[in-house]
Amino acid sequence: MKRILFVDDDPLVFEGLRRILAPQKGQWEMAFAPEGETALALLAATPFDVVVSDLYMPRMDGAALLKTVRERWPGWCASFFPARPTWRMRCAPRRWRINVC
């Protein structure tokens, strides 16, 4: 079973992810962190296979978080998902879906 950590500062995003990804519960074990620092603490305590982070967060943004993750735990799969939709997301929604490595 893949262990996936989602990181976002917006609780509404977590609610949406939980609802959308509910059918995957038998295949994925999912955890949710409200900020980068919490995500790093969870990663230090428990191994995850994949980290999926929002790009735009206060204090530690997604780019800084995933850079730190890759430095501390090389070989992990990391992905961004922007909370604010862009024209690219509207034009090519399949490109922005989450793919497990």
Buried (B, 14 or more C-beta within 10 A) or exposed (E): EBBBBBBBBEEEBBEEBEEEBEEBEEEBBBBBBBBBEBBBEBBEEEEBBBBBBBBBBEEBBBBEBBEBBBEEBEEBBBBBBEBEEEEEEEEEEEEBEBEEE
